[in-house]
Amino acid sequence: MRTVTPGAQASARWLAFACGLALLASCTLAASAGAWVPHLSALFSAGLTPDPDARLPAPTRYSYRGIHTTVASGFEAPLRTRLDATVPAGLGDVLAFYRTELGKLGWQEKTDGAVIAADRVQLAFASPLGPAALELHRRDNSTMVNLVQKNADTATRANVMPEPGQAKVVFSNIGETEAVLTIHERTIRRAGGANAVALDLPPGQYTYELSVPGHAVTTNILTFAAGDTWELTVGRGGEAWSPLQLY
């Protein structure tokens, strides 16, 4: 069972692949309680300046900020890092901040599929580590920030990199009884505690089912984008965990 609290790390998920690789996926929020309250001195400052302590570029002016990561056991660098923030500034100012700061780090903005509107922005980047994306949304008097960077080298070495143009799903059963995943007209059975298995899928939206004896069948719909890897896990008590994007 997973719990996430401010400044605390979620309980670990372990995935053992047939090759013997153990994969740990974790989610970490901001490291201090200050992420949940406005930094008043910075909140009313005139401009947006970069916070040197932020793992991904972020302004010192914010009312909320959280970092989420997925990590492969045995690898120091995370598979995927996501920054969520609420910035009390105009969308145009936040966009200008990120274009400047990401450019300093060698992130190259892609024009294909870019969306720049009055109330939202969606941009893709090629970063030195791998694919990245920036989403901005206007809400009330603030701008919501979602910044994601993937680490292609770690994903390749951890054996969770999808085939080109495909998505990947990892199915893990850490319970004591057999679990069955049905997705894309395929049925995959895994004994309790067996090694996790991975399946490449064409990008798209899929309905899947997870079933365990003695438990109600869990049915869900998940959208798989090209280049994404998702984890579907049955927990120790036979419960289906929420899908988790690993990469």
WOBELRA-V628169 format. One record per residue. RES is the residue in three letters. PHI is phi as a letter, one per 30 degrees, with the letter a starting at -180 (999 if undefined). NEAR is the number of other C-alpha atoms within 10 Angstrom. Layout:
# WOBELRA-V628169
RES_PHI_NEAR ; RES_PHI_NEAR
This chain:
# WOBELRA-V628169
MET_999_12 ; ARG_c_13 ; THR_b_9 ; VAL_b_12 ; THR_b_11 ; PRO_e_15 ; GLY_i_16 ; ALA_c_15 ; GLN_c_17 ; ALA_d_16 ; SER_d_15 ; ALA_d_15 ; ARG_c_19 ; TRP_c_20 ; LEU_b_26 ; ALA_c_19 ; PHE_d_20 ; ALA_e_12 ; CYS_d_9 ; GLY_j_10 ; LEU_d_18 ; ALA_c_18 ; LEU_c_23 ; LEU_c_19 ; ALA_c_23 ; SER_b_20 ; CYS_b_20 ; THR_c_20 ; LEU_c_22 ; ALA_e_21 ; ALA_d_14 ; SER_b_12 ; ALA_d_12 ; GLY_d_14 ; ALA_d_19 ; TRP_c_15 ; VAL_b_11 ; PRO_d_18 ; HIS_d_15 ; LEU_d_11 ; SER_d_9 ; ALA_d_16 ; LEU_d_17 ; PHE_c_13 ; SER_d_11 ; ALA_d_9 ; GLY_c_15 ; LEU_c_21 ; THR_c_15 ; PRO_d_16 ; ASP_d_13 ; PRO_d_11 ; ASP_c_9 ; ALA_d_15 ; ARG_d_11 ; LEU_c_19 ; PRO_e_18 ; ALA_a_25 ; PRO_d_22 ; THR_d_21 ; ARG_c_26 ; TYR_a_25 ; SER_c_19 ; TYR_a_19 ; ARG_a_26 ; GLY_b_20 ; ILE_c_20 ; HIS_b_17 ; THR_b_22 ; THR_c_24 ; VAL_b_24 ; ALA_c_25 ; SER_e_17 ; GLY_j_11 ; PHE_b_14 ; GLU_d_9 ; ALA_d_16 ; PRO_d_24 ; LEU_d_27 ; ARG_a_25 ; THR_b_23 ; ARG_b_23 ; LEU_c_22 ; ASP_c_20 ; ALA_a_23 ; THR_c_23 ; VAL_c_26 ; PRO_d_22 ; ALA_a_20 ; GLY_d_15 ; LEU_d_24 ; GLY_d_17 ; ASP_d_12 ; VAL_d_22 ; LEU_d_19 ; ALA_d_11 ; PHE_e_19 ; TYR_d_19 ; ARG_d_14 ; THR_d_12 ; GLU_d_18 ; LEU_d_16 ; GLY_d_13 ; LYS_d_10 ; LEU_c_11 ; GLY_i_12 ; TRP_d_20 ; GLN_c_17 ; GLU_d_18 ; LYS_c_12 ; THR_c_10 ; ASP_d_8 ; GLY_i_9 ; ALA_d_12 ; VAL_b_13 ; ILE_b_14 ; ALA_b_12 ; ALA_d_11 ; ASP_c_13 ; ARG_a_17 ; VAL_b_18 ; GLN_b_15 ; LEU_b_18 ; ALA_c_21 ; PHE_b_19 ; ALA_c_16 ; SER_c_19 ; PRO_e_15 ; LEU_c_15 ; GLY_l_17 ; PRO_d_19 ; ALA_b_22 ; ALA_a_18 ; LEU_b_20 ; GLU_b_19 ; LEU_b_23 ; HIS_b_18 ; ARG_d_20 ; ARG_b_15 ; ASP_h_8 ; ASN_c_12 ; SER_b_18 ; THR_c_25 ; MET_d_23 ; VAL_c_24 ; ASN_b_17 ; LEU_b_21 ; VAL_b_22 ; GLN_b_24 ; LYS_c_26 ; ASN_c_20 ; ALA_d_20 ; ASP_d_15 ; THR_d_22 ; ALA_d_23 ; THR_d_12 ; ARG_d_12 ; ALA_d_19 ; ASN_i_15 ; VAL_b_27 ; MET_d_23 ; PRO_d_21 ; GLU_d_14 ; PRO_e_9 ; GLY_i_13 ; GLN_c_19 ; ALA_c_24 ; LYS_b_25 ; VAL_b_23 ; VAL_c_20 ; PHE_c_24 ; SER_b_27 ; ASN_b_31 ; ILE_c_24 ; GLY_d_21 ; GLU_c_16 ; THR_b_17 ; GLU_d_18 ; ALA_b_26 ; VAL_b_19 ; LEU_c_21 ; THR_c_15 ; ILE_a_17 ; HIS_h_11 ; GLU_h_8 ; ARG_b_9 ; THR_c_12 ; ILE_c_13 ; ARG_c_17 ; ARG_b_20 ; ALA_d_16 ; GLY_e_18 ; GLY_i_19 ; ALA_d_18 ; ASN_e_20 ; ALA_d_25 ; VAL_b_17 ; ALA_b_18 ; LEU_b_15 ; ASP_d_17 ; LEU_b_20 ; PRO_d_15 ; PRO_e_16 ; GLY_l_12 ; GLN_c_12 ; TYR_b_16 ; THR_c_13 ; TYR_b_18 ; GLU_b_16 ; LEU_c_26 ; SER_b_20 ; VAL_b_21 ; PRO_e_11 ; GLY_i_8 ; HIS_b_12 ; ALA_d_12 ; VAL_d_14 ; THR_c_14 ; THR_c_12 ; ASN_b_12 ; ILE_b_12 ; LEU_b_12 ; THR_c_13 ; PHE_c_20 ; ALA_c_17 ; ALA_e_17 ; GLY_j_18 ; ASP_c_21 ; THR_b_24 ; TRP_c_21 ; GLU_c_22 ; LEU_c_20 ; THR_b_26 ; VAL_c_27 ; GLY_d_20 ; ARG_d_15 ; GLY_d_13 ; GLY_j_23 ; GLU_d_20 ; ALA_d_24 ; TRP_d_15 ; SER_d_12 ; PRO_e_14 ; LEU_b_17 ; GLN_d_18 ; LEU_d_27 ; TYR_b_28
